[in-house]
Amino acid sequence: MLWRRPGSSFSSCFSLLLAAPLALSCVGEIGDTDGIGETEELICGDDIVPGASPIRRLTKFEYDNTIRDLLGDETHPASIFPAEEQPLGFSNHASALNVTPILAEKYMLAAEGVALRATEDVHALTGCQVAADQPGYDACARSYLETFAPKAFRRPVTTEEIEELFAVYDSAWEIYADELVAKRFREGVAMAIESALQTPAFMYRVELGEGLSPVDPKAEIMPLTSWEMASRLSYFIWGTMPDEELLAFAEADELLTKEQVAAQARRMLGNGKAREAVAMFHQQWLDYDRVNNVTKDPALFPEWSPALALLMQEEMRQFVDHVIFDEAGDLKTLLTAPYSYADSNLAIFYGGEASGAAFERIDFPKNEHAGLLSMGALLSYYAHTNQTSPVHRGKLVREAFLCDILDPPPADVQFDLPEPSPDSTARERFSQHSADPACSGCHSLMDPLGFGFENFDALGRYRDKENGQTIDASGSIIDSDIDGSFDGVRELAEKLAASDEVKACYAKMWFRYAYGRGEQEKDACTLNDVEEAFGEADGNVKELLVALTQTDAFLYRFRGPVAEGGD
């Protein structure tokens, strides 16, 4: 039997959470994940085309951040929630953000824990002086809820909503009738907070455009209110609730124009919370935290350990953070930088030096390393336990950097992984793919790319030889806008950095993350605008994020057609 505190409003909140996606379907449309088809010519007019406007539940990342900023709780309460699906690579995809009964129970437990921790010093939390009786405490509790609820719901609240929360608070005075007055007050405030944290108003980003006129006569397209825009901005750029300044602009109704939105986006990118959200995007895009699950043959690679995997994960995070926020800030540098960030242990592992335990920039010899493509977290994951994998590494480039979708191998095709041999190189061992007609079609897209990584062993360390033989790291790429040969990761990275397809792919990935859905046919002009802005900014990532806030898809929402005679 599941334990819960006396008086918990779990049953009603449980029903609301489970019903929320259906009950709110009138104000949002869960977008499909169909990609944009090939068109001979793209013609974009002046019509506003926002695309689908899905309602989104807070992800685990967003939930933890919101609880931190709302109540100062940094215990990561969402860690007890079930693992999240990642359609199209990202956990904030609206179609996957459903609430199962198990997740609803976890929400109850998390809300209970947060409320109890928040009210450990209830007088400091509420700003209330110690009172002698219930009326004195009631006035204070009501005042606190009138301040707390708008922050929790990220919008003005109604009198009815305050009364509902106060009724939960008030019930504690009967439930704990035998306790001291101060105890009853604390329990009441905790129960009200617990209840608020389980409502759709907190758990979902609900957008109604309430009080605004539709953009077109059919009422299909609505602008967002300044309050709704504040949340769109904060959860996109920060992964958390709006701060006081953003809420002040919302209250003044000054988040309605492109210029107002862009100004706030640029301000927010200067805040440390933007670094967290940008880090989360890159972690999910490249899925580099999977390095924590990597195992290696201890006889061949005794240096490998879980601790080393954690260092590689931190290396990736630090590299992305410094490049985007402290250095050039562009995609080209992400792809081609001849340096990384490491502590002394990781630097020595790579064959370099670092001065201490803190992560710092380390520069590699010329023409060896190249940004993301030479990161240990990716190279060690996209390798086998006992050797490198040209196939997996080539597939990584195709899917993550060129946005290609590669079919799985036919069920009737089998390929036995060749065993490492002191008499051969990986290029020789994996040559069967190109020789076998059943395999060559797909593998011609991957293997010639992957062979360019052969200067890096299965742990991501640079090498010149394999089994005493000089490594041939030549490769080639086809079916792209940068077709041709290259020698090693450095030349490959330079080609990718010059590719319009790679820039478009990176922008598309940010589109999916920013809007919580896949691209659709009607998003073609939005994507085109974002890609053009990205190019005009010389690939600056922060300018790409600002550009994503200037699109129809971000500034408006699609409500859906209204039937004749409807309202």
N, C-alpha and C positions, 0 to 999 in steps of 0.2 A: 504494500500500500504506500502510495506517495504521500510523504509528510508535507504539510503546509501550515503556515502560521494561522492562528485563529483569526477569523474575519477576513481572510484573503479573498479578494474579488476575482480569483482565478477563473471560476467557471464562466462568468460573463465575458471576461477578457479573452479567454480561450476561444469562445464562440466568435467573438469579433475578429480575432486574428485569423481563424480558419476561413471566415466568410469574407474577409476584406478584399481579396482579389476579385471575387464575384460581385460583391456589393459595390465596388468602386469601378466596375468595368465600364460604367457609363461615362466616366471622365477620362478614360485612357484606353489605348489600344495596344495590346501586346504585339510588338513587331515581329515579323518573321525574320528568318536569317538568310533569305535568298540573296545571293550576290547580284551585282549589277551586271546585266548582260552586255555583250559587245555591241556597240552602235557605230555606224559609219561617221555620224556627225552629231555633236552635242549642241543643241540650241537652247540657250537659257534666256528667258525673258524676265520681266519685272514681277511676275506673279509670285506670291509668297507660297512656298512649298515646304512645310516643316517636316514632312514624313510622319511616321508613327510616333506616338507620345505615350510610351508605356509607364505605368505606375511601378515604382521600384521600392522594394523593402530594403532596409539597411542591411548591408553585408556585415560579416563579422568584423572586418577592418573598420567599417564606418560606425558600427555599434560601439566598439571599444573606444574609438576616438570621441564619439558623441558623449558617452558616459564620462569620459575623462574631462571634457570641456564643460559639461553640464554640472557635474557634482565633484570634480576633482578626484575621481576614483581611477587609479592607474593599475588596477589588479587584472586587467584584461578578462572581464567576466565572460566574453564571448568564446573563450577557449573551451567551454563545455559544450558549445553548439556542435552539431554534426558537421562533417566536412562538406564544403560547398562544391557544387558542380561548376564547371567553367566552360560553358558553350562559347565557341569562337575564341577561347583562351582566357576569358575574363569572368570573375566571380560575380560581377555586378550586372550580368545579363538578365534583363527583367523576366524573361521566360522561365528562368530557373529559380527565381526567388519566391518559391511557394513556401507555405508554412504547413508542415506535417504535424500530426499530434505529438510526436516526440520532440520536435523543435519547439512547439508551444509550451510543453512542460519545461524545457530548458530555459525558455524565456521567463517563465514563472520563477524558477530557481535563481536565475541570474538577477532578476528584478528584486527578489527578496534579499539576496546578498548585498546588492548595491544599496538598497534602502536602509538596511541595518548598519552598514558601514557609514553611510552618509549621516545617520542620526546618532552616531556615538557621542557626539557633542551637539545635541540638538539645539541648545541655546545659541551656540556659535553659528550653526547653520542658518537658523531662522532670524537671528538678531534679536531674539526675545529675552526680556528680563525674566527672572524667576517670579512666577505669579503664585498667589495663594489659593486660587480657586479656578474652576473651569472657565468662567466668563473671561477672565484675564488671558488665559491661554488661547481661547477660541478666537479672540480678536487678532492675536498674533499669528495663529495658524492660518487664518483667512488671508491676512496680509501677505504671508509667505507664499501661499498657493497662488495668489494673484500675480506674484512676481515669477514664481517657478514655472507655472503652466505655460505662459507664452514662450519661454525659452525652450521648454521641452517639446512643445508643439511647433515651434519656429514660426509662429504667427499670432495675431491677436486671438484671444479666447472669448467665448461667450459667457454670459452670466450662468447659463445652464451648466456649462462645463465646470465652472468653478464650484457650483453647488453640488455637482456629482462628486467631485474630489473631496469637498468639505464633508459630505455625508459619509464617505469612507473614513475620513479622519474622526468624525464624531462617533462612529460606531465603536471605536476603541475605548471610549469612556464607559461603555456598558460591558464590553468584553473583558476589560481589565478593571472592573469595578472595585475589586478588593486590593488593588495596587495603590501605591502613592500617586499623588496628582502628577508629579513630574514624570513618572513612569508611563502613565496613561497618555500624557501629552506626546512623549517620544514615540510610543507605539502608534498613536494616531497619525503623526506626521510620516512615519515610516510606511504605514499602510497606504496613505495617500500617494506617496512617491511610487511605491510598488505598483499601485493601480495605474498611475499615469504611464509608467514605463511599459505597460502591456497593452496600451491602446493603439489602434491604427494610426492615430494622429502622431504618435511618437515613432512607431515602427515603419511607417510608410512615408514616402514623399508624395503627398497628395497635391495635385494641381488642378484647380477648377477655373481659374481666370475669373473668379467671382467678383461681380460688380463692374466688369469691363464689357465693352461692346465687342461683338465679333468683328473680325477683319473683313469678312465677305458676307454678302446677303444671305447665303445659305447657312451661315453660322457654323461652318466646318472648321474654321481656323480661329483660334483665340490667342490673344497676347497673354503673357503671364503677368500676375500682379507683382509688385515690387517685393512682397514677402516671398512669393514663390521663386522669383529670380534670385533672391538672396540664398535660398537653399540650393538651387541649381548651381550657382557659382561655388558655394562653399563645399558641396559634396563632390563636385568635379575637381576643383583645384586643391582642396584640403582633405577631402575624405572625412569631413566632420561638419558639425553644425556651424551656422554663421556666428561671427564674433560680434562684440558690442557695436563696433563701427558699422559693420554691414547691416545689422539690425536697425541702427539709427537711420541709415540711408533708406531702408525699407519703410520705416515709419514715416519718413518725410516723402515717401513715394518718388524717390529719385533713382530708381533702377528700371526705368522704362525705355530709355533710348540706347542705341548702340554705343554711343559715346560714354554714357554713364556706366554701362556694363563693362566696357573695355577698361575704363579707368580703375574700376574696382578689381578687375582681373589682374591688372599690372601691379596694383598695390598688394594683392594677396600673394602673388608670386614672389614677393620679397619677404614673406613670412616663412619661418622654418617649417610650418605645417605643409607647405607646398612641396617641400623636399620629401616628406613622408609619402604623399600621394604619387609623386613622380617615381619614387622608388618602387611603390606597389605596382604601378603600371609596368615597369620594366621587369620586375620579378615575374609577373604573370605572363607578359608577352613572351619572354624567353624561358620561363619556367625553370629558372636556374636553381631554385631551392631544392630541386630534385637531386642535386648533388649529394644531399644528406643521406640519400638512399643507396648511393653507389658502393659497391664492394669490388675489391680487386683480389686477384690471386696473390696470397701472401708470399708464395715462393718466388714470384716474379717481381712483385712490387711491395716489399716489406715496409716501405715508407708510408704507405697509404693508411689513413686512420680517420675516424669520424671527426676528430679535432681538426685535421687538415681540411676536410670538407667544409666545416664551419668557417674556417679562415678564407676559403675560396668564395664562399657565399658573401662574406663581408667584403672581400676584395671587389666583387662585382658591384655591390651596393655603393661602396665608397667611390669607385671609379665613375659610375654614372652620376652620382651626386656632385662630385667635383667638376666634371666636365660641363654639366648643364648649368650649374649655379655659380661656379667659381672661375671657370676657364672660358673657352671659346663658346660653349653652349650650343654647338651645332651638331647635326647628324654626322657630318664628315669626320669630326674629331672623335665622336663615339666609335666610328668604324676604323679609323686609321691611326689613332694616337699611339706613339711608340713607347708608351709608359703605362704604368698601372699604379695601384696603391696597395701596400702590404706592410705587415709588421715584420720584425726581424726573422721570425720563424718561417713565414711564407717566402720572404725575400731570399733567404738562404736555400729554401727548397727549389726555387726557380734558378738558383745559381748566381744571385746577386747579393746585395748588401742593404741593410737598413739599420738605422741607429738605435732603435729601441722598440719597446712593446707597442707603442702607438702606431696606427696605420699612417704611412706617409708615402709621398710619391717616390716611385723607383723608375729610373730610366733604363731601358734595355738597349743592347747593342743595335746599331743601325740595321735596318731591313729584316729584323727578326719578328718583332711583335707588331700587332695591329689591332688595337682597341678591343671591341667586343669579341671578335673572331678568335683572339688568342687568350681568352680568359679561361683559367683552369677549371672553373665551375662548369663551363660548357664542354670543353675538350675532354674532361674526364668522364662526364656523363655520356657524351656521344662517342663512346668507345666501349670495347668489350672488357670483360674482366681480365683478359690475358693479352690483349693487343688493341691496336687502334681499329677504327671502323670508318673507312672512306665512305661507306654507304650512309651511315647515320649522320656523319658530318656534312656530307653533300645534301642530304635531305633537310638538315637544319637550315642551310642557306636557302634552299628552294622554298621552304614553307614559311620561315620566319622573316626572311628579308626580301623575298620576291613574291610572297603571297600565293605561291602555286599550291594547288591541291593535288597531291599525288595519290593514285589509286593503290590499295594494298596489293600485295602479290597474289596471283591466282592460287586458288586452293590446291590445285594439282601440281604446283611447282614447288620443288623442295631444293634447298641449297644447304649443304652441310658446312657449317662454319669451319674454315681451315684452321688447323692447329698451328700455333707459332712454331717456326722452324729456324734453326741457326743457319740454314742454307738458303733462306729466301727473305724477301721483303714483302711488306703488305701489298704493294702494287702487284707483285707476282702472284701472291696467294689469292687475291680477289679478282684476278683476270677472268675467271670463269664467267662472271656476269656479262662481260662484253662478248664473250665467245658463244654463249648459249642464246639462241634466237628467242627463246621464251622469256629471257630476262633482259635482253639488251635494250628493248624499247624504253622501259622505265629507268633502267640503271644508267643509260647514256645521259640522263638528266642529272644523276646524282654522283656517280663514281668519279667522273673526270673532275668534278668540283671537289669531291672529298680527298682526292689524291693530293691536292694542293696543301692539305693540312699535315702531310706526312713528316714535316719537320718537328711536329709535336707528338710526343709519345702518349700512351694511354692515360697518363696522369697530367698531361698538359705542359710538360717540360720540353724546352727547345732542345733539339739534337741535330747533328749533321750526318750521323751514320746510324744504320740499323744492321745489326749482326756483322759489323765490319765493312758493310757496303755503303758507299756514299748515297745518300737519299736523293731520289728524283722526286721533287715536289712540283713538277710541272703539271698543269691542269688546263682545262678548257670549260667554257660555258656555252650552251646553245639555248635557243628558244627564249631569248631575252633581248633587251635593247643594248646589251654590252657583250654580244657574242664575240668569242675569240679565245686565244690562249693566254695563260699567265704562268708565272713561276713563283709559287709560294703564297702564303697567306697575305703577305704585304701587298703584292701586286693584285691579288684578288680583292682585298679591301679597297684599294684605290679604284678598281673598276666598279665595285658596288657603290662607292661614294659618289661616282659620276653618273650613276644610273637614275633616270627619271622614274623607272619602275620601282626601284628601291625606295625613293623618296615618297612615291605614291602609296606604297605598301605601308611604310611607317605612319603616314598620315591616316591611312585607313584603319590601322590598329588603334590609333588614338581616337578616331571617330567612334569605333565600337566601345571603347572604354568610356569616353565622355558621355555618350548618349545611351549606354546600357542596352544596345541592341545591334543587330546586324544591319548592314546597308541594304537598301531596296532600290528598285528602279527609280522611284521618285526622288532619291537622294543623289542622283547623278550630278546635278548642278551644285548641290552643297559640297560634295566631295571635290568637284572641280574648283570651286572657289577656295576651299581650304588648301588644296594642293598648290594653287597659284600663289596664295599668300605665303605658304611655306617656302616656295621657290624665291619669291621676291625678298624674303627675309634671309636669304642665303642659308636656308636650312636651320635657322635658329629655333630650338625646341620651345623656348618660352613664348616666342612669337607665334608658333604653331598653336599653342594652347590658347593664346588670346584670340587667334583667328577662329578657333572652334566655338568661342562664345559670341561670335558675330554672325552666325549663320541663322537661316530661318529655322533650322532644326533646334537651335538652342533658344531663340528669342520667342518662339511661338509654340503652340501645341495644337495637335489635330484632335478635335472633339468628335468628328464624325458627322455625317449628314443628318439633318433633322427632318423627320417625316412631315408631310404636309399637314398643317393643323397642329403640329406638335410644338412643344416649347422647350 
